[in-house]
Amino acid sequence: MPAALWIAHVEVTDTEAYAKYAALAGPAIALHGGKFLARAGRYHQLEGRDRPRNVVAQFPSLEAAVNCYHSPDYQEALNHARGASERDLVVVELAE
């Protein structure tokens, strides 16, 4: 089963609330086998909408990433991001 990438493009609108999200999201992602490959580092926008926070996490599988998103732990974290950010999130399976 191929690994998968969780790719988020985020614009934070409430840093205090989003910090609560980040504190809870990291452990929830790790619990599901996710590891961060990029997290708010330098970037260069080439096309599309610019969102200054870009996060990439690798999971053992697409299913693990989707299960993480729907897990109670991650949903608890996500409650802090709602209203505190504008986000796009996609999970992409790696090519074999």
Jmol script that loads the backbone (N, CA, C; Angstrom):
load data "model"
ATOM      1  N   MET A   1       0.850  -1.170   0.000  1.00  0.00           N
ATOM      2  CA  MET A   1       0.000   0.000   0.000  1.00  0.00           C
ATOM      3  C   MET A   1       0.904   1.243   0.000  1.00  0.00           C
ATOM      4  N   PRO A   2       0.722   2.139  -0.962  1.00  0.00           N
ATOM      5  CA  PRO A   2       1.590   3.325  -1.032  1.00  0.00           C
ATOM      6  C   PRO A   2       1.322   4.321   0.101  1.00  0.00           C
ATOM      7  N   ALA A   3       2.351   5.042   0.454  1.00  0.00           N
ATOM      8  CA  ALA A   3       2.217   6.124   1.431  1.00  0.00           C
ATOM      9  C   ALA A   3       1.396   7.249   0.814  1.00  0.00           C
ATOM     10  N   ALA A   4       1.016   8.206   1.646  1.00  0.00           N
ATOM     11  CA  ALA A   4       0.218   9.333   1.170  1.00  0.00           C
ATOM     12  C   ALA A   4       0.711  10.617   1.821  1.00  0.00           C
ATOM     13  N   LEU A   5       0.488  11.719   1.123  1.00  0.00           N
ATOM     14  CA  LEU A   5       0.830  13.038   1.641  1.00  0.00           C
ATOM     15  C   LEU A   5      -0.436  13.807   1.976  1.00  0.00           C
ATOM     16  N   TRP A   6      -0.425  14.432   3.115  1.00  0.00           N
ATOM     17  CA  TRP A   6      -1.488  15.326   3.582  1.00  0.00           C
ATOM     18  C   TRP A   6      -0.925  16.719   3.324  1.00  0.00           C
ATOM     19  N   ILE A   7      -1.562  17.468   2.447  1.00  0.00           N
ATOM     20  CA  ILE A   7      -1.048  18.771   2.032  1.00  0.00           C
ATOM     21  C   ILE A   7      -2.068  19.840   2.394  1.00  0.00           C
ATOM     22  N   ALA A   8      -1.644  20.771   3.236  1.00  0.00           N
ATOM     23  CA  ALA A   8      -2.532  21.843   3.683  1.00  0.00           C
ATOM     24  C   ALA A   8      -1.938  23.196   3.305  1.00  0.00           C
ATOM     25  N   HIS A   9      -2.799  24.075   2.817  1.00  0.00           N
ATOM     26  CA  HIS A   9      -2.438  25.463   2.536  1.00  0.00           C
ATOM     27  C   HIS A   9      -3.336  26.310   3.425  1.00  0.00           C
ATOM     28  N   VAL A  10      -2.738  27.124   4.278  1.00  0.00           N
ATOM     29  CA  VAL A  10      -3.483  27.766   5.351  1.00  0.00           C
ATOM     30  C   VAL A  10      -3.166  29.265   5.426  1.00  0.00           C
ATOM     31  N   GLU A  11      -4.199  30.030   5.674  1.00  0.00           N
ATOM     32  CA  GLU A  11      -4.040  31.430   6.065  1.00  0.00           C
ATOM     33  C   GLU A  11      -4.628  31.551   7.466  1.00  0.00           C
ATOM     34  N   VAL A  12      -3.794  31.857   8.423  1.00  0.00           N
ATOM     35  CA  VAL A  12      -4.226  31.972   9.815  1.00  0.00           C
ATOM     36  C   VAL A  12      -4.826  33.361  10.030  1.00  0.00           C
ATOM     37  N   THR A  13      -6.030  33.392  10.598  1.00  0.00           N
ATOM     38  CA  THR A  13      -6.710  34.662  10.870  1.00  0.00           C
ATOM     39  C   THR A  13      -6.803  34.959  12.366  1.00  0.00           C
ATOM     40  N   ASP A  14      -6.555  33.960  13.206  1.00  0.00           N
ATOM     41  CA  ASP A  14      -6.556  34.127  14.663  1.00  0.00           C
ATOM     42  C   ASP A  14      -5.408  33.280  15.219  1.00  0.00           C
ATOM     43  N   THR A  15      -4.282  33.926  15.478  1.00  0.00           N
ATOM     44  CA  THR A  15      -3.084  33.169  15.859  1.00  0.00           C
ATOM     45  C   THR A  15      -3.227  32.448  17.191  1.00  0.00           C
ATOM     46  N   GLU A  16      -3.940  33.029  18.127  1.00  0.00           N
ATOM     47  CA  GLU A  16      -4.098  32.396  19.439  1.00  0.00           C
ATOM     48  C   GLU A  16      -4.898  31.096  19.329  1.00  0.00           C
ATOM     49  N   ALA A  17      -6.018  31.142  18.645  1.00  0.00           N
ATOM     50  CA  ALA A  17      -6.842  29.939  18.466  1.00  0.00           C
ATOM     51  C   ALA A  17      -6.107  28.914  17.617  1.00  0.00           C
ATOM     52  N   TYR A  18      -5.396  29.372  16.590  1.00  0.00           N
ATOM     53  CA  TYR A  18      -4.697  28.431  15.716  1.00  0.00           C
ATOM     54  C   TYR A  18      -3.550  27.743  16.454  1.00  0.00           C
ATOM     55  N   ALA A  19      -2.944  28.431  17.398  1.00  0.00           N
ATOM     56  CA  ALA A  19      -1.887  27.809  18.200  1.00  0.00           C
ATOM     57  C   ALA A  19      -2.440  26.639  19.005  1.00  0.00           C
ATOM     58  N   LYS A  20      -3.666  26.762  19.484  1.00  0.00           N
ATOM     59  CA  LYS A  20      -4.313  25.654  20.199  1.00  0.00           C
ATOM     60  C   LYS A  20      -4.525  24.478  19.249  1.00  0.00           C
ATOM     61  N   TYR A  21      -4.944  24.778  18.011  1.00  0.00           N
ATOM     62  CA  TYR A  21      -5.098  23.732  17.000  1.00  0.00           C
ATOM     63  C   TYR A  21      -3.762  23.009  16.791  1.00  0.00           C
ATOM     64  N   ALA A  22      -2.701  23.780  16.550  1.00  0.00           N
ATOM     65  CA  ALA A  22      -1.398  23.196  16.239  1.00  0.00           C
ATOM     66  C   ALA A  22      -0.889  22.321  17.381  1.00  0.00           C
ATOM     67  N   ALA A  23      -1.116  22.748  18.617  1.00  0.00           N
ATOM     68  CA  ALA A  23      -0.660  21.977  19.776  1.00  0.00           C
ATOM     69  C   ALA A  23      -1.342  20.619  19.861  1.00  0.00           C
ATOM     70  N   LEU A  24      -2.598  20.541  19.437  1.00  0.00           N
ATOM     71  CA  LEU A  24      -3.344  19.277  19.483  1.00  0.00           C
ATOM     72  C   LEU A  24      -3.201  18.462  18.199  1.00  0.00           C
ATOM     73  N   ALA A  25      -3.063  19.144  17.069  1.00  0.00           N
ATOM     74  CA  ALA A  25      -3.024  18.445  15.778  1.00  0.00           C
ATOM     75  C   ALA A  25      -1.765  17.602  15.619  1.00  0.00           C
ATOM     76  N   GLY A  26      -0.619  18.126  16.035  1.00  0.00           N
ATOM     77  CA  GLY A  26       0.637  17.381  15.888  1.00  0.00           C
ATOM     78  C   GLY A  26       0.584  15.999  16.528  1.00  0.00           C
ATOM     79  N   PRO A  27       0.199  15.897  17.804  1.00  0.00           N
ATOM     80  CA  PRO A  27       0.095  14.577  18.425  1.00  0.00           C
ATOM     81  C   PRO A  27      -0.955  13.680  17.761  1.00  0.00           C
ATOM     82  N   ALA A  28      -2.064  14.254  17.303  1.00  0.00           N
ATOM     83  CA  ALA A  28      -3.095  13.447  16.631  1.00  0.00           C
ATOM     84  C   ALA A  28      -2.560  12.880  15.326  1.00  0.00           C
ATOM     85  N   ILE A  29      -1.813  13.679  14.598  1.00  0.00           N
ATOM     86  CA  ILE A  29      -1.224  13.223  13.337  1.00  0.00           C
ATOM     87  C   ILE A  29      -0.204  12.124  13.606  1.00  0.00           C
ATOM     88  N   ALA A  30       0.647  12.318  14.606  1.00  0.00           N
ATOM     89  CA  ALA A  30       1.650  11.302  14.947  1.00  0.00           C
ATOM     90  C   ALA A  30       1.000   9.995  15.380  1.00  0.00           C
ATOM     91  N   LEU A  31      -0.107  10.083  16.102  1.00  0.00           N
ATOM     92  CA  LEU A  31      -0.822   8.897  16.569  1.00  0.00           C
ATOM     93  C   LEU A  31      -1.269   8.011  15.404  1.00  0.00           C
ATOM     94  N   HIS A  32      -1.484   8.612  14.249  1.00  0.00           N
ATOM     95  CA  HIS A  32      -1.940   7.876  13.066  1.00  0.00           C
ATOM     96  C   HIS A  32      -0.794   7.594  12.098  1.00  0.00           C
ATOM     97  N   GLY A  33       0.429   7.702  12.574  1.00  0.00           N
ATOM     98  CA  GLY A  33       1.590   7.364  11.753  1.00  0.00           C
ATOM     99  C   GLY A  33       2.072   8.492  10.873  1.00  0.00           C
ATOM    100  N   GLY A  34       1.533   9.691  11.059  1.00  0.00           N
ATOM    101  CA  GLY A  34       1.953  10.824  10.242  1.00  0.00           C
ATOM    102  C   GLY A  34       3.216  11.465  10.768  1.00  0.00           C
ATOM    103  N   LYS A  35       4.029  11.963   9.848  1.00  0.00           N
ATOM    104  CA  LYS A  35       5.229  12.714  10.221  1.00  0.00           C
ATOM    105  C   LYS A  35       5.321  13.933   9.302  1.00  0.00           C
ATOM    106  N   PHE A  36       5.709  15.039   9.880  1.00  0.00           N
ATOM    107  CA  PHE A  36       5.782  16.284   9.117  1.00  0.00           C
ATOM    108  C   PHE A  36       7.021  16.308   8.233  1.00  0.00           C
ATOM    109  N   LEU A  37       6.810  16.663   6.975  1.00  0.00           N
ATOM    110  CA  LEU A  37       7.911  16.857   6.033  1.00  0.00           C
ATOM    111  C   LEU A  37       8.171  18.338   5.816  1.00  0.00           C
ATOM    112  N   ALA A  38       7.129  19.136   5.898  1.00  0.00           N
ATOM    113  CA  ALA A  38       7.236  20.595   5.776  1.00  0.00           C
ATOM    114  C   ALA A  38       6.172  21.202   6.673  1.00  0.00           C
ATOM    115  N   ARG A  39       6.560  22.268   7.354  1.00  0.00           N
ATOM    116  CA  ARG A  39       5.619  22.882   8.293  1.00  0.00           C
ATOM    117  C   ARG A  39       5.947  24.365   8.406  1.00  0.00           C
ATOM    118  N   ALA A  40       5.235  25.163   7.604  1.00  0.00           N
ATOM    119  CA  ALA A  40       5.356  26.622   7.649  1.00  0.00           C
ATOM    120  C   ALA A  40       6.758  27.113   7.309  1.00  0.00           C
ATOM    121  N   GLY A  41       7.463  26.402   6.451  1.00  0.00           N
ATOM    122  CA  GLY A  41       8.796  26.831   6.042  1.00  0.00           C
ATOM    123  C   GLY A  41       8.749  27.812   4.887  1.00  0.00           C
ATOM    124  N   ARG A  42       9.900  28.138   4.388  1.00  0.00           N
ATOM    125  CA  ARG A  42       9.999  29.026   3.231  1.00  0.00           C
ATOM    126  C   ARG A  42       9.314  28.384   2.033  1.00  0.00           C
ATOM    127  N   TYR A  43       8.738  29.219   1.188  1.00  0.00           N
ATOM    128  CA  TYR A  43       8.063  28.718  -0.010  1.00  0.00           C
ATOM    129  C   TYR A  43       8.063  29.799  -1.077  1.00  0.00           C
ATOM    130  N   HIS A  44       7.725  29.421  -2.275  1.00  0.00           N
ATOM    131  CA  HIS A  44       7.578  30.364  -3.388  1.00  0.00           C
ATOM    132  C   HIS A  44       6.290  30.016  -4.114  1.00  0.00           C
ATOM    133  N   GLN A  45       5.329  30.897  -4.108  1.00  0.00           N
ATOM    134  CA  GLN A  45       4.032  30.671  -4.751  1.00  0.00           C
ATOM    135  C   GLN A  45       4.191  30.844  -6.260  1.00  0.00           C
ATOM    136  N   LEU A  46       3.897  29.804  -7.015  1.00  0.00           N
ATOM    137  CA  LEU A  46       4.015  29.867  -8.470  1.00  0.00           C
ATOM    138  C   LEU A  46       2.666  30.052  -9.159  1.00  0.00           C
ATOM    139  N   GLU A  47       1.625  29.443  -8.625  1.00  0.00           N
ATOM    140  CA  GLU A  47       0.287  29.545  -9.215  1.00  0.00           C
ATOM    141  C   GLU A  47      -0.738  29.462  -8.106  1.00  0.00           C
ATOM    142  N   GLY A  48      -1.959  29.904  -8.408  1.00  0.00           N
ATOM    143  CA  GLY A  48      -3.070  29.736  -7.488  1.00  0.00           C
ATOM    144  C   GLY A  48      -3.045  30.723  -6.335  1.00  0.00           C
ATOM    145  N   ARG A  49      -3.922  30.472  -5.392  1.00  0.00           N
ATOM    146  CA  ARG A  49      -4.094  31.352  -4.247  1.00  0.00           C
ATOM    147  C   ARG A  49      -2.941  31.198  -3.256  1.00  0.00           C
ATOM    148  N   ASP A  50      -2.382  32.309  -2.861  1.00  0.00           N
ATOM    149  CA  ASP A  50      -1.272  32.295  -1.912  1.00  0.00           C
ATOM    150  C   ASP A  50      -1.805  32.203  -0.489  1.00  0.00           C
ATOM    151  N   ARG A  51      -1.402  31.171   0.206  1.00  0.00           N
ATOM    152  CA  ARG A  51      -1.693  31.025   1.629  1.00  0.00           C
ATOM    153  C   ARG A  51      -0.346  30.821   2.309  1.00  0.00           C
ATOM    154  N   PRO A  52      -0.008  31.670   3.264  1.00  0.00           N
ATOM    155  CA  PRO A  52       1.365  31.711   3.769  1.00  0.00           C
ATOM    156  C   PRO A  52       1.810  30.541   4.648  1.00  0.00           C
ATOM    157  N   ARG A  53       0.917  29.681   5.070  1.00  0.00           N
ATOM    158  CA  ARG A  53       1.324  28.523   5.878  1.00  0.00           C
ATOM    159  C   ARG A  53       1.050  27.269   5.055  1.00  0.00           C
ATOM    160  N   ASN A  54       2.095  26.528   4.767  1.00  0.00           N
ATOM    161  CA  ASN A  54       1.990  25.306   3.971  1.00  0.00           C
ATOM    162  C   ASN A  54       2.548  24.149   4.789  1.00  0.00           C
ATOM    163  N   VAL A  55       1.768  23.078   4.868  1.00  0.00           N
ATOM    164  CA  VAL A  55       2.141  21.929   5.699  1.00  0.00           C
ATOM    165  C   VAL A  55       2.017  20.657   4.866  1.00  0.00           C
ATOM    166  N   VAL A  56       3.035  19.815   4.946  1.00  0.00           N
ATOM    167  CA  VAL A  56       3.009  18.509   4.289  1.00  0.00           C
ATOM    168  C   VAL A  56       3.372  17.466   5.341  1.00  0.00           C
ATOM    169  N   ALA A  57       2.497  16.472   5.479  1.00  0.00           N
ATOM    170  CA  ALA A  57       2.766  15.349   6.383  1.00  0.00           C
ATOM    171  C   ALA A  57       2.646  14.059   5.587  1.00  0.00           C
ATOM    172  N   GLN A  58       3.496  13.117   5.878  1.00  0.00           N
ATOM    173  CA  GLN A  58       3.449  11.819   5.212  1.00  0.00           C
ATOM    174  C   GLN A  58       2.814  10.805   6.148  1.00  0.00           C
ATOM    175  N   PHE A  59       1.921  10.003   5.589  1.00  0.00           N
ATOM    176  CA  PHE A  59       1.238   8.932   6.323  1.00  0.00           C
ATOM    177  C   PHE A  59       1.555   7.592   5.658  1.00  0.00           C
ATOM    178  N   PRO A  60       1.411   6.507   6.401  1.00  0.00           N
ATOM    179  CA  PRO A  60       1.680   5.186   5.824  1.00  0.00           C
ATOM    180  C   PRO A  60       0.774   4.843   4.643  1.00  0.00           C
ATOM    181  N   SER A  61      -0.421   5.423   4.608  1.00  0.00           N
ATOM    182  CA  SER A  61      -1.369   5.132   3.525  1.00  0.00           C
ATOM    183  C   SER A  61      -2.401   6.255   3.438  1.00  0.00           C
ATOM    184  N   LEU A  62      -3.110   6.293   2.340  1.00  0.00           N
ATOM    185  CA  LEU A  62      -4.201   7.245   2.170  1.00  0.00           C
ATOM    186  C   LEU A  62      -5.250   7.021   3.248  1.00  0.00           C
ATOM    187  N   GLU A  63      -5.537   5.765   3.535  1.00  0.00           N
ATOM    188  CA  GLU A  63      -6.541   5.433   4.546  1.00  0.00           C
ATOM    189  C   GLU A  63      -6.138   5.937   5.928  1.00  0.00           C
ATOM    190  N   ALA A  64      -4.847   5.810   6.269  1.00  0.00           N
ATOM    191  CA  ALA A  64      -4.374   6.295   7.569  1.00  0.00           C
ATOM    192  C   ALA A  64      -4.555   7.803   7.682  1.00  0.00           C
ATOM    193  N   ALA A  65      -4.289   8.531   6.600  1.00  0.00           N
ATOM    194  CA  ALA A  65      -4.440   9.987   6.617  1.00  0.00           C
ATOM    195  C   ALA A  65      -5.907  10.382   6.753  1.00  0.00           C
ATOM    196  N   VAL A  66      -6.778   9.717   6.027  1.00  0.00           N
ATOM    197  CA  VAL A  66      -8.215  10.019   6.097  1.00  0.00           C
ATOM    198  C   VAL A  66      -8.754   9.642   7.473  1.00  0.00           C
ATOM    199  N   ASN A  67      -8.333   8.507   7.999  1.00  0.00           N
ATOM    200  CA  ASN A  67      -8.760   8.100   9.344  1.00  0.00           C
ATOM    201  C   ASN A  67      -8.292   9.101  10.394  1.00  0.00           C
ATOM    202  N   CYS A  68      -7.092   9.636  10.229  1.00  0.00           N
ATOM    203  CA  CYS A  68      -6.593  10.657  11.140  1.00  0.00           C
ATOM    204  C   CYS A  68      -7.518  11.866  11.120  1.00  0.00           C
ATOM    205  N   TYR A  69      -7.854  12.335   9.939  1.00  0.00           N
ATOM    206  CA  TYR A  69      -8.703  13.516   9.811  1.00  0.00           C
ATOM    207  C   TYR A  69     -10.030  13.325  10.547  1.00  0.00           C
ATOM    208  N   HIS A  70     -10.604  12.150  10.430  1.00  0.00           N
ATOM    209  CA  HIS A  70     -11.912  11.880  11.024  1.00  0.00           C
ATOM    210  C   HIS A  70     -11.841  11.418  12.482  1.00  0.00           C
ATOM    211  N   SER A  71     -10.638  11.251  13.013  1.00  0.00           N
ATOM    212  CA  SER A  71     -10.486  10.756  14.384  1.00  0.00           C
ATOM    213  C   SER A  71     -10.960  11.800  15.388  1.00  0.00           C
ATOM    214  N   PRO A  72     -11.426  11.344  16.549  1.00  0.00           N
ATOM    215  CA  PRO A  72     -11.848  12.286  17.598  1.00  0.00           C
ATOM    216  C   PRO A  72     -10.734  13.244  18.019  1.00  0.00           C
ATOM    217  N   ASP A  73      -9.494  12.753  18.094  1.00  0.00           N
ATOM    218  CA  ASP A  73      -8.381  13.613  18.508  1.00  0.00           C
ATOM    219  C   ASP A  73      -8.157  14.751  17.521  1.00  0.00           C
ATOM    220  N   TYR A  74      -8.148  14.416  16.236  1.00  0.00           N
ATOM    221  CA  TYR A  74      -7.920  15.470  15.239  1.00  0.00           C
ATOM    222  C   TYR A  74      -9.118  16.406  15.150  1.00  0.00           C
ATOM    223  N   GLN A  75     -10.319  15.876  15.239  1.00  0.00           N
ATOM    224  CA  GLN A  75     -11.505  16.726  15.196  1.00  0.00           C
ATOM    225  C   GLN A  75     -11.531  17.707  16.368  1.00  0.00           C
ATOM    226  N   GLU A  76     -11.051  17.266  17.525  1.00  0.00           N
ATOM    227  CA  GLU A  76     -10.947  18.177  18.666  1.00  0.00           C
ATOM    228  C   GLU A  76      -9.995  19.323  18.337  1.00  0.00           C
ATOM    229  N   ALA A  77      -8.859  18.987  17.729  1.00  0.00           N
ATOM    230  CA  ALA A  77      -7.904  20.017  17.317  1.00  0.00           C
ATOM    231  C   ALA A  77      -8.527  20.942  16.275  1.00  0.00           C
ATOM    232  N   LEU A  78      -9.212  20.351  15.313  1.00  0.00           N
ATOM    233  CA  LEU A  78      -9.787  21.112  14.209  1.00  0.00           C
ATOM    234  C   LEU A  78     -10.816  22.134  14.685  1.00  0.00           C
ATOM    235  N   ASN A  79     -11.467  21.864  15.795  1.00  0.00           N
ATOM    236  CA  ASN A  79     -12.424  22.823  16.342  1.00  0.00           C
ATOM    237  C   ASN A  79     -11.762  24.176  16.616  1.00  0.00           C
ATOM    238  N   HIS A  80     -10.470  24.175  16.924  1.00  0.00           N
ATOM    239  CA  HIS A  80      -9.746  25.428  17.180  1.00  0.00           C
ATOM    240  C   HIS A  80      -9.346  26.123  15.882  1.00  0.00           C
ATOM    241  N   ALA A  81      -9.216  25.384  14.801  1.00  0.00           N
ATOM    242  CA  ALA A  81      -8.832  25.984  13.517  1.00  0.00           C
ATOM    243  C   ALA A  81     -10.025  26.598  12.795  1.00  0.00           C
ATOM    244  N   ARG A  82     -11.204  26.046  13.048  1.00  0.00           N
ATOM    245  CA  ARG A  82     -12.410  26.597  12.413  1.00  0.00           C
ATOM    246  C   ARG A  82     -12.632  28.013  12.924  1.00  0.00           C
ATOM    247  N   GLY A  83     -12.778  28.941  12.023  1.00  0.00           N
ATOM    248  CA  GLY A  83     -12.947  30.333  12.406  1.00  0.00           C
ATOM    249  C   GLY A  83     -11.632  31.040  12.708  1.00  0.00           C
ATOM    250  N   ALA A  84     -10.541  30.284  12.761  1.00  0.00           N
ATOM    251  CA  ALA A  84      -9.229  30.862  13.031  1.00  0.00           C
ATOM    252  C   ALA A  84      -8.311  30.774  11.817  1.00  0.00           C
ATOM    253  N   SER A  85      -8.848  30.211  10.727  1.00  0.00           N
ATOM    254  CA  SER A  85      -8.018  30.035   9.535  1.00  0.00           C
ATOM    255  C   SER A  85      -8.896  29.766   8.319  1.00  0.00           C
ATOM    256  N   GLU A  86      -8.307  30.018   7.158  1.00  0.00           N
ATOM    257  CA  GLU A  86      -8.881  29.562   5.893  1.00  0.00           C
ATOM    258  C   GLU A  86      -7.928  28.499   5.388  1.00  0.00           C
ATOM    259  N   ARG A  87      -8.470  27.324   5.056  1.00  0.00           N
ATOM    260  CA  ARG A  87      -7.609  26.179   4.748  1.00  0.00           C
ATOM    261  C   ARG A  87      -8.086  25.424   3.522  1.00  0.00           C
ATOM    262  N   ASP A  88      -7.136  24.874   2.829  1.00  0.00           N
ATOM    263  CA  ASP A  88      -7.395  23.847   1.817  1.00  0.00           C
ATOM    264  C   ASP A  88      -6.578  22.649   2.271  1.00  0.00           C
ATOM    265  N   LEU A  89      -7.168  21.468   2.212  1.00  0.00           N
ATOM    266  CA  LEU A  89      -6.475  20.255   2.642  1.00  0.00           C
ATOM    267  C   LEU A  89      -6.794  19.139   1.665  1.00  0.00           C
ATOM    268  N   VAL A  90      -5.761  18.472   1.210  1.00  0.00           N
ATOM    269  CA  VAL A  90      -5.929  17.339   0.299  1.00  0.00           C
ATOM    270  C   VAL A  90      -4.988  16.230   0.744  1.00  0.00           C
ATOM    271  N   VAL A  91      -5.409  14.989   0.526  1.00  0.00           N
ATOM    272  CA  VAL A  91      -4.562  13.834   0.776  1.00  0.00           C
ATOM    273  C   VAL A  91      -4.303  13.188  -0.575  1.00  0.00           C
ATOM    274  N   VAL A  92      -3.022  12.964  -0.885  1.00  0.00           N
ATOM    275  CA  VAL A  92      -2.623  12.426  -2.188  1.00  0.00           C
ATOM    276  C   VAL A  92      -1.785  11.179  -1.984  1.00  0.00           C
ATOM    277  N   GLU A  93      -2.167  10.111  -2.633  1.00  0.00           N
ATOM    278  CA  GLU A  93      -1.384   8.877  -2.571  1.00  0.00           C
ATOM    279  C   GLU A  93      -0.124   9.028  -3.426  1.00  0.00           C
ATOM    280  N   LEU A  94       0.999   8.560  -2.896  1.00  0.00           N
ATOM    281  CA  LEU A  94       2.251   8.628  -3.645  1.00  0.00           C
ATOM    282  C   LEU A  94       2.265   7.619  -4.775  1.00  0.00           C
ATOM    283  N   ALA A  95       2.903   7.980  -5.871  1.00  0.00           N
ATOM    284  CA  ALA A  95       3.065   7.062  -6.993  1.00  0.00           C
ATOM    285  C   ALA A  95       4.035   5.961  -6.583  1.00  0.00           C
ATOM    286  N   GLU A  96       3.785   4.788  -7.061  1.00  0.00           N
ATOM    287  CA  GLU A  96       4.683   3.665  -6.740  1.00  0.00           C
ATOM    288  C   GLU A  96       5.811   3.602  -7.725  1.00  0.00           C
TER     289      GLU A  96
END
end "model"
wireframe off; spacefill off
backbone 0.3
color backbone group
